[in-house]
Amino acid sequence: MAMECIVKNDLGTITIVEDVIATVAGYAAIECIGIVAMASKKASDGFVELLGRENLKRGVRVALNENSASIDLYIIVEYGVSIAAVAKTVIETVKYRVETVTGISVTNVHVTVEGIRVQ
C-alpha cells in the first residue's frame, strides 16, 4: 500500500501519494547539471542499474510524515564534476521543486552517489 500525504486548503483536501512526490523529485534531480542518471540499487547483490526517464522514481525513496516528506536520492554523476557542488544543487533543487509543486514541506533530502560515469 502506498503512503500518502494530505494537504488541506480553503477549497478542500488534496491527497498526494508518495509515487507522485518521487516522480517530481526524480525529474528535478535529473535536470541538474552534473547528473548523468538516477540509479536503482538492487539490495540483494549491490548491482546498480541506470534508469531512464520513465523509471526515475525508482532512484528515489520517499518517507512521509503527516504533511512533510524526507527524500533519499540515488544518483550517477558525470566524471570531473565537483560531487559536493552537484549534491548541494540537487538537494536545493529537489527541495524547492517538491515544495512548490506539491505544497508538501520537505524536511530533508539525502543524496547517495552510486557511481561516476564518463560522458
N, C-alpha and C positions, 0 to 999 in steps of 0.2 A: 504494500500500500504506500502510495506517495504521500510525503508530508506536504502540508500546505500552510500558507500564511494568509491571514485575513486582515484586510485593510478596510477601515470604516471611514466614511466621509459623510458630508451633509446629504448626499443623494442616496446612499445605501451602503452595501457591503460588497467588497471585491475579494474573491478567493483566488490566490495565485499558488500554483503547485511548484514544487522545487525544480521540476524539469524546465519550467519557463525561466526561472532565475538562473539555472545552469546554462541554458542556451544564450541568454543575454550576456552572462559573464564570459562565456566562450568566445562569442563574436567580438566583444570588447577587447579581450586579450589578444586575439589573433590579428587585430588591426594595429597593434603596437609595433613600432619599428624594432627589429632585432629578434622577433619571434618567427621561427620557421614553421612551427606546427604545435598543436596540442598533443599530448601523449596520454595513452591509456596504458597504465601499468597493470599487467596481469599478476595478481598477487601470488598465484601458485608457483610461477617459475621466474619471476623478475623480468620477464620479457616486456620490452617497451614497444608499443605499436604507434606509428604516426597516424593521426586522424585527419580525414578530410573535413571540409566544411559541413557536411551533412551529419557528422558524428562529434562535433565539438563538445557537446555536453558530457561525453564520456571521459573527457580530460578534466572535468570539474566535479568537485564534491561540494554539496551544499548541506549545511546543518542549520535548521530553522529553530528559533525560539519564538515566543508569542508573535511579535511583529519585528523581528530582526533576523539577520542571516549572518552566518560565518561561511566563508568560501575558501576552498582549497583548490589550487590550480596546478596542473602538471604540464610543463612546457618543454619544448625543444628550442634552444636559442641558436642564432647564427654565430659561426666561428668568428672571433675577432671583436665582438662587441663587449662592452662592459656589462657583465652579468648583474652587478649591483644596480647599475643605472636602468637596465631593462626591467628588472624586477620592481624597482621603485615606480617606474612608469606604468607597468602592468597593474600594480596594486592601486595606484591613484585612479587610473582609467576605469578599472573594473568597479571599484567602489562608487565612483561618480555615476557611471552608466547604469548600474543596477539600481541605485537610489533614485536616479532621475526617471528611468523607465517604469519601475515597479512601485515606487513610493515606499519601499521597504528599507529600513535602516540596516546598513552593513556594519557589523561590529568589528570584523577583521577579515583580511584577505591573506592567505598563506600561499606562497609560490614555491613549488618544488621544481628545480631544473633537472629533468630526466636525461638530458643529453645535449650535445653540441653537434651542429651539422654544418658542413661547408656548402655554401650555395653554389 
